[in-house]
């Protein structure tokens, strides 16, 4: 897989995403890396996280760290 072409991966959007299109999508980029992009701009920039960074983020979500 060419990680420079992020259209070659399977992007997933949350089943809880709103119909208005204000969503993010995530994809496994190989070697544990995770990509995150704006679903409205599939050819736009992609944030790439290491396995450690992604694990810390997911852990924070589970612990309610980002609840408003």
LINDALIN-V777260 format. One record per helix or strand. SS is the DSSP state (H for helix, E for strand). FROM is the first residue (numbers start at 1). TO is the last residue. Records with the same first field share a line. If there is no record, write none. Layout:
# LINDALIN-V777260
SS->FROM-TO, FROM-TO
This chain:
# LINDALIN-V777260
H->6-8, 51-62
E->12-13, 24-30, 33-38, 47-49
